[in-house]
Amino acid sequence: MNLMLLLEMASSAFGERVAATHGDRSLSYAELFRAAGRAAAGIRSSGAQHLAYLEESDLALPVALFASAWAGVAFAPLSYRKSAAEIEALLQTITPTRLVTDGPLCESLGKLEGVVSESRSDFLASASTEGALADGWPMDPEGVAVLLFTSGTSGAPKAALLRQRHLVSYVLGSVEFMGAAEADAALVCVPPYHIAGIAALCSSIYAGRRVVQLSRFDPEAWLETARRERVTNAFVVPTMLARILEALEGRKSADLPQLRALSYGGGKMPLPVIERAMRLFPDTDFTNAYGLTETSSTVSLLGPEDHRAAAASEDPATRRRLTSVGRPLPSLEIEVRDEAGRVLPAGERGEIFVRGEQVSGEYRARGSALVAGGWFPTRDGGFVDGEGYLFVEGRIDDVIVRGGENLSPGEIEDVLLEHAAVAAVAVVGVPDEQWGEAVAAAVVLRAGQSASAGELAAFVKAKLRSTRVPERIEFWDELPHNETGKLLRRCVRARLAGEV
C-alpha cells in the first residue's frame, strides 16, 4: 500500500483530466504524476527523511504530498500560524528534512542544522521541468505517510503518525475509483495541516475529481470561487459555514444549484446553523463527517437522507438527529464506554472508542495509544441512541463535575443556542468552593439582539435541571478559535475563571 497507487491509477485512467486548480494555474493528473516523480528524485538525493510544508495550499501541496509517498519519506505539513520559535521547535523534531516555505522563514529556517529549505515556486518549478523520475516507490504498508501535529486545543501539540495503510484504507473504504464525472470539482479551503485537507486531496484524486484550492478561507471568496469554478463538492468546518451564512444574510438562497454535496465536520455544528444552511442551499446534500486526526479522517457519517428526514420530522427524537454525527462507516466499529471500560447501552454517556484498519492512534516518539483489541480511546464524550446514531458532546476533559454530578457542556450549549438572541456560546466549568465546579458560559449575541444573564439562565432552567443552569454568564464579542475553527475551550475557561 502506498498513496502513490491512488495517483498512478488516476493518471493511467484519465491522465489529461485536471487534477488540481489554484487561481489561474492547474495540473493534469499526468502532470501531477510526473511532477511527484521528479520531486521524489530530489528528495531521495538530499537524504531527507521528511518533507515539511509550511505554507497555504497551492499546486505545490499535492506535488509535495505524493512526492513524499514516492520517495518513501513522511510528509509533515506545519501550521504557518505558529510563531517562528514554535515552528523551529517542531522542525527540530523531524530532522533531517526538506522544507518548502516562502518569505523570510525560507532563509532563516534553512540555516537550522538538518534543514534544507526552498520556496514553493522553486519546488514546483524544479518538479515541473523535464528530468528523471525517481525509481519505484516503496510498498511497505507500515511506511509513515503523514505526520500531523494535532491542534493542541487542550495541551501541547503531538505528532500524530499516519502510516500508508491507514490513509489508503480510508480512501478505499469511502470513495469509488473514477466515481466522479470530469466536470466535478471539490473546493478545499481547510489548511494543509488539517486531516480534512489531506483526506479531501487523496479521496478526490482517487475519484477523479478536480480539486479547487482556496488558500485562505473568506466567506465571500468561498462563495465567489464556488460559483466561478462550478464547484460540486465542498467541505467546511462549522465556524466556516456560520460565516458563509452571515455573508448570505438577507438572501433567500445561496444561488449555488451546482453544489451537490456539502460536508462539514471538525467541531460541533449548532442546530440553528445547519437548519438555516439547509434552507439556503436547497439543492445541496449535507453530510456531517466525524473523525479525528488519529483516525485518518472520517469514522461516522450523518448522510443527506438522514438530514432531510430529521429536518422534516415532528418527532423530537428524530429531529434531534440533526445534531448527531450519524452512524459509523461500514469498515469501522464504535463503542461508548464508562471509566471502568464497560461498554454502555444506548442512551448512556461515556467515552467514544473506535476500531478499524484506518485507525492509527499512534504518535511519533510516544508510541501507540491503542488499548486491548486495537481500540482507540478518542477522549471524546458522547452516546449512541437506540437506532445507532452517535452523538458527540465534546472532549471528556471538558465535562463539568458539579457536586459529584457529570454535566455535559454540549447539552447546555444546545439549549442556549435555541434562544433567538444567541449567536454562539461556550460552556465550561470554573472552580467553586462549594460544588467543586460551577457552570459558566461565554455568550456572543446576534447583531441587533439583546438578552440579560438572568433571561438566559431562566431559559436554560425551563428546559434542563437546575444543576445545569449557568451560575455565571458573560457576554463577549467573539469566542476564541484556533486556525482550523475549533473552539479553544481552555482559553474560555481561563478567562471565565479570572486566570487571565
C-alpha positions in Angstrom: 0.0 0.0 0.0 1.2 3.5 -0.9 -0.6 6.7 -1.6 1.1 6.7 -5.0 -1.1 3.8 -6.0 -4.0 6.2 -6.0 -2.3 8.7 -8.2 -0.9 6.1 -10.5 -4.4 4.6 -11.1 -5.9 8.1 -11.7 -3.1 9.1 -14.0 -3.4 5.9 -16.1 -7.2 6.1 -16.3 -7.7 9.9 -17.0 -4.3 11.5 -17.3 -5.5 14.5 -19.2 -8.2 15.4 -16.7 -7.4 18.4 -14.5 -6.4 17.2 -11.0 -5.9 20.5 -9.2 -6.5 24.2 -9.8 -5.2 27.2 -7.9 -6.1 30.6 -9.2 -5.4 30.5 -13.0 -3.0 27.6 -12.8 -3.7 23.9 -12.9 -2.1 20.5 -13.2 -3.5 17.5 -15.0 -3.3 14.0 -13.4 -0.5 13.1 -15.8 1.4 16.3 -14.9 0.9 15.8 -11.2 2.2 12.2 -11.5 5.4 13.3 -13.4 6.0 16.3 -11.0 5.7 14.0 -8.0 8.3 11.6 -9.6 10.8 14.4 -10.2 10.3 15.9 -6.8 10.8 12.4 -5.3 14.1 12.0 -7.0 15.3 15.3 -5.5 14.1 14.3 -2.0 15.9 11.0 -2.2 19.2 12.6 -3.4 19.0 15.0 -0.4 18.9 12.3 2.2 16.0 13.9 3.9 13.7 11.7 5.9 10.8 14.2 6.0 9.3 16.7 3.6 7.9 19.6 5.7 5.4 22.0 4.1 4.9 25.4 5.8 2.6 27.3 3.5 -1.0 27.8 2.5 -2.5 25.5 -0.2 -1.4 25.8 -3.8 -0.3 23.4 -6.5 2.9 22.7 -4.6 0.8 20.9 -2.0 -0.4 17.9 -4.0 3.1 17.6 -5.6 4.7 17.6 -2.1 2.3 15.0 -0.6 2.7 12.5 -3.4 6.4 13.1 -3.9 6.8 12.2 -0.2 5.0 8.9 -0.7 7.0 8.2 -3.9 10.3 9.0 -2.1 9.3 6.9 1.0 9.6 9.8 3.5 7.0 11.3 5.8 5.1 14.4 4.7 4.8 16.9 7.5 2.6 19.9 6.9 3.2 22.6 9.6 0.9 25.4 10.8 2.0 28.7 9.3 0.1 30.5 12.1 2.6 29.4 14.7 5.4 31.7 15.9 8.9 31.3 14.4 10.1 29.8 17.6 7.3 27.2 17.7 8.0 26.3 14.1 11.7 25.9 14.7 10.9 23.7 17.7 8.7 21.4 15.6 11.3 21.2 12.8 14.0 20.2 15.1 12.0 17.1 16.0 11.9 15.8 12.4 15.3 16.4 11.0 16.8 15.7 8.5 14.1 17.4 6.5 13.4 19.2 3.3 11.3 22.3 3.9 9.0 24.0 1.4 8.2 27.6 2.6 8.3 31.2 1.4 9.3 34.6 2.7 12.0 35.3 5.4 11.5 31.9 7.0 12.8 30.2 4.0 16.2 31.6 4.6 16.2 31.6 8.5 14.9 28.1 8.9 17.1 26.8 6.2 20.1 27.7 8.4 18.9 25.1 11.1 21.0 22.0 11.3 19.4 19.2 9.3 17.0 21.5 7.4 17.3 22.4 3.7 14.7 24.9 2.6 13.3 26.0 -0.8 10.5 28.3 -1.8 7.2 26.9 -3.2 7.9 28.4 -6.6 11.3 26.8 -6.8 10.0 23.5 -5.6 7.2 23.5 -8.1 9.4 24.7 -11.0 12.0 22.0 -10.4 9.3 19.4 -10.3 7.6 20.7 -13.5 10.7 20.8 -15.7 12.0 17.9 -17.7 14.0 15.5 -15.7 14.3 11.9 -14.5 11.6 10.4 -12.3 12.6 8.5 -9.2 12.6 4.8 -9.2 9.6 2.9 -8.0 8.0 3.8 -4.7 8.1 1.6 -1.6 5.1 -0.7 -1.0 5.5 -1.2 2.7 2.1 -0.6 4.3 3.8 0.3 7.5 5.7 3.2 6.0 4.9 6.6 7.5 2.9 8.6 5.1 2.0 11.8 7.0 2.9 13.4 10.3 0.2 15.8 11.5 0.7 17.9 14.6 -2.6 18.0 16.5 -4.1 21.3 17.2 -3.4 21.3 20.9 -6.8 22.6 22.0 -6.3 21.0 25.4 -2.5 20.9 25.6 0.8 20.9 23.7 0.6 19.5 20.1 1.6 15.9 19.4 2.7 14.5 16.1 0.0 12.0 15.0 1.6 9.4 12.8 -0.4 8.0 9.9 1.0 5.1 8.0 0.4 4.3 4.3 -2.1 1.6 5.1 -4.2 4.0 7.3 -4.7 6.6 4.6 -5.1 4.1 1.8 -7.6 2.2 3.8 -9.6 5.3 4.4 -9.7 6.2 0.7 -10.6 2.7 -0.5 -13.3 2.4 2.1 -15.0 5.7 1.4 -14.6 6.6 -2.3 -15.3 4.8 -5.5 -12.5 4.8 -8.1 -13.4 7.0 -11.1 -16.6 7.8 -9.2 -16.6 11.5 -10.3 -17.5 13.0 -13.6 -15.0 15.1 -15.4 -16.9 18.3 -14.6 -17.0 17.5 -10.8 -14.9 19.9 -8.7 -14.2 19.8 -5.0 -13.5 23.1 -3.2 -10.8 22.6 -0.5 -10.3 25.5 1.9 -9.1 23.9 5.1 -5.3 24.3 5.8 -2.9 21.7 4.7 -2.1 20.6 8.2 -5.8 19.7 8.9 -6.6 16.0 8.4 -9.7 17.0 6.4 -7.4 18.7 3.8 -5.2 15.7 3.4 -8.2 13.3 3.2 -10.1 15.5 0.7 -7.0 15.7 -1.6 -6.4 11.9 -1.5 -10.1 10.9 -2.0 -10.7 13.5 -4.7 -7.6 12.2 -6.7 -8.8 8.6 -6.4 -12.3 9.6 -7.5 -11.1 11.7 -10.4 -12.5 15.0 -9.1 -10.8 18.3 -9.8 -9.5 19.9 -6.6 -10.1 23.6 -6.4 -7.7 25.1 -3.8 -8.7 28.2 -1.9 -5.6 29.2 0.1 -7.3 31.2 2.8 -10.9 31.0 3.8 -13.1 34.0 3.4 -16.9 33.6 3.1 -17.2 36.0 0.2 -14.2 34.4 -1.6 -15.6 31.0 -0.9 -19.0 31.8 -2.5 -17.4 33.6 -5.5 -15.0 30.6 -6.1 -17.8 28.1 -5.8 -19.8 29.9 -8.4 -16.9 30.7 -10.8 -15.4 27.1 -10.7 -18.9 25.5 -10.7 -17.9 23.6 -7.5 -19.9 20.4 -7.0 -18.5 19.2 -3.7 -17.1 21.1 -0.7 -16.0 20.6 3.0 -16.2 23.2 5.7 -15.9 23.3 9.5 -18.9 24.6 11.4 -17.4 28.1 12.0 -16.8 28.4 8.3 -20.4 27.5 7.5 -21.7 30.0 10.1 -19.7 32.8 8.4 -20.9 31.8 4.9 -24.5 32.1 6.2 -23.7 35.5 7.6 -22.4 36.6 4.2 -25.8 35.4 2.8 -27.8 37.4 5.3 -31.0 38.8 3.8 -30.9 36.3 0.9 -33.4 33.5 0.3 -31.0 31.2 -1.4 -27.2 30.8 -1.8 -27.8 30.5 -5.6 -25.4 27.6 -6.0 -27.5 25.0 -7.7 -24.4 23.1 -9.0 -23.2 22.5 -5.4 -24.5 18.9 -5.0 -22.7 17.9 -1.8 -21.5 19.9 1.2 -19.8 18.0 4.0 -19.0 19.5 7.4 -17.0 18.4 10.5 -14.2 19.3 12.7 -16.4 20.6 15.5 -19.9 20.7 16.9 -22.5 22.0 14.5 -25.1 24.2 16.2 -28.6 23.1 15.2 -29.8 26.6 14.1 -26.8 26.8 11.7 -27.4 23.6 9.9 -31.2 24.2 9.8 -30.6 27.6 8.1 -28.0 26.2 5.8 -30.4 23.6 4.5 -32.9 26.3 3.7 -30.3 28.5 1.9 -28.8 25.5 0.0 -32.0 23.7 -1.1 -30.2 21.8 -4.0 -27.4 20.6 -1.8 -26.9 17.3 0.0 -25.5 17.8 3.5 -23.2 15.3 5.3 -21.8 15.5 8.8 -18.5 13.8 8.9 -17.0 13.0 12.3 -13.4 11.9 12.6 -10.0 12.7 14.2 -6.5 13.2 13.0 -5.6 9.8 14.6 -8.3 8.0 12.7 -7.3 9.2 9.2 -10.4 11.4 9.0 -14.0 10.3 8.9 -15.3 7.4 11.1 -19.0 8.1 11.0 -21.4 10.0 8.8 -24.8 11.6 9.0 -25.8 11.4 5.4 -28.2 13.5 3.2 -31.2 11.3 3.7 -30.8 11.5 7.5 -30.5 15.2 7.3 -33.8 15.5 5.3 -35.6 13.0 7.4 -34.6 14.7 10.7 -35.4 18.2 9.4 -38.8 17.2 8.2 -39.8 15.2 11.3 -42.1 16.5 14.1 -40.8 13.7 16.4 -38.3 15.3 18.8 -36.1 12.2 18.9 -35.8 12.0 15.1 -35.3 15.8 14.7 -32.6 15.7 17.3 -30.5 13.5 15.0 -29.6 16.7 13.1 -27.2 17.3 16.0 -25.7 13.7 15.7 -22.7 12.6 13.6 -24.7 9.6 12.2 -23.5 6.0 12.1 -20.1 4.5 11.7 -18.6 3.7 8.3 -19.1 0.0 7.3 -15.4 -0.6 7.9 -15.3 0.8 11.4 -16.7 -0.1 14.8 -17.7 2.4 17.6 -18.3 1.7 21.3 -19.2 4.1 24.2 -17.5 3.0 27.5 -17.6 4.2 31.1 -14.5 4.9 33.1 -14.1 1.2 34.0 -14.1 0.2 30.4 -17.6 -1.3 30.4 -19.5 -0.9 27.1 -22.5 1.2 27.8 -26.0 0.6 26.4 -27.9 3.0 24.2 -28.5 6.4 25.7 -25.8 6.3 28.4 -22.9 8.8 28.1 -19.3 7.8 28.2 -16.1 7.9 26.1 -16.1 7.1 22.4 -13.8 4.3 21.3 -13.1 3.5 17.6 -11.6 0.4 15.8 -10.8 -0.2 12.2 -8.0 -0.5 9.6 -7.7 3.3 9.0 -7.3 4.0 12.7 -3.7 4.8 13.7 -3.8 6.1 17.3 0.0 6.4 17.1 2.2 9.4 17.9 5.8 10.0 16.9 8.2 9.4 19.9 5.2 8.5 22.1 4.1 5.2 20.7 0.6 3.8 20.3 -2.5 4.9 22.3 -4.5 1.8 21.2 -5.8 -0.3 24.0 -6.7 -4.0 24.2 -8.3 -5.3 21.0 -7.0 -2.4 18.9 -9.5 0.1 20.1 -8.6 3.8 20.1 -9.9 6.0 23.0 -10.9 9.2 21.3 -11.2 11.3 24.5 -14.5 12.5 23.1 -17.6 12.0 25.1 -21.0 11.1 23.8 -23.6 8.4 23.5 -25.4 6.2 20.9 -29.2 6.3 20.6 -31.4 3.3 20.1 -31.1 3.4 16.3 -27.3 3.5 16.4 -26.8 7.3 15.8 -23.7 8.7 17.5 -23.9 12.0 19.4 -20.6 13.7 20.2 -20.8 16.1 23.2 -17.2 17.3 23.4 -13.9 16.3 25.0 -14.0 14.1 28.1 -11.7 16.6 29.8 -14.4 19.3 29.3 -17.0 17.5 31.4 -18.1 19.7 34.3 -18.1 17.9 37.6 -20.5 19.8 39.9 -21.1 18.2 43.3 -20.2 14.8 42.0 -22.5 15.0 39.0 -21.1 15.0 35.5 -22.6 17.7 33.3 -22.2 17.9 29.5 -21.2 21.4 28.3 -22.7 20.5 24.8 -26.1 19.8 26.3 -26.2 23.2 27.9 -24.8 24.9 24.8 -27.5 23.3 22.6 -30.2 24.8 24.8 -28.7 28.3 24.8 -28.3 28.3 21.1 -32.1 27.8 20.8 -32.5 31.4 22.2 -33.2 33.8 19.4 -30.6 36.3 20.6 -27.7 33.8 21.0 -25.3 33.5 18.0 -22.5 31.5 19.7 -21.8 30.1 23.2 -19.2 28.2 25.1 -20.0 26.5 28.4 -17.2 25.4 30.8 -16.6 24.5 34.4 -14.9 27.0 36.7 -13.6 26.4 40.2 -16.2 26.6 43.0 -15.5 26.1 46.7 -18.9 24.6 47.5 -19.6 22.4 44.4 -16.1 21.8 43.1 -17.0 23.3 39.8 -19.7 25.8 38.7 -21.2 26.1 35.3 -20.1 29.3 33.4 -21.0 30.5 29.9 -19.5 32.9 27.4 -22.2 34.1 25.1 -22.0 36.0 21.8 -25.2 37.8 20.9 -26.6 38.2 17.4 -26.2 41.6 15.8 -29.0 43.9 16.9 -30.2 41.4 19.6 -30.1 41.8 23.3 -30.5 39.5 26.3 -29.6 39.5 30.0 -27.8 36.9 32.0 -30.9 36.4 34.1 -33.1 35.9 31.0 -30.7 33.2 29.6 -30.4 31.4 32.9 -34.2 31.2 33.1 -34.3 30.0 29.5 -32.0 27.1 30.4 -33.8 26.3 33.7 -37.1 25.9 31.8 -35.6 23.2 29.7 -33.0 21.5 31.9 -32.4 20.6 35.5 -31.4 23.4 37.8 -27.9 22.0 38.3 -27.2 22.7 34.6 -28.1 26.4 34.8 -25.0 28.6 34.3 -24.2 30.5 37.5 -22.0 32.9 35.6 -22.8 34.3 32.1 -20.6 36.8 30.4 -21.2 38.5 27.0 -18.3 38.5 24.6 -17.8 40.0 21.2 -16.4 36.7 19.9 -15.2 33.3 21.1 -11.6 32.1 20.7 -10.9 29.6 18.0 -7.8 28.1 16.6 -6.9 28.4 12.9 -8.9 25.3 11.9 -12.1 26.6 13.6 -12.0 24.6 16.8 -13.2 26.3 20.0 -10.3 27.0 22.4 -12.2 25.9 25.4 -9.2 26.1 27.7 -8.9 29.8 26.9 -12.6 30.3 27.6 -12.2 28.5 30.9 -9.1 30.6 31.9 -10.9 33.9 31.2 -14.1 33.0 32.9 -12.2 31.7 35.9 -10.3 35.0 36.1 -6.9 33.5 35.4 -6.2 35.9 32.5 
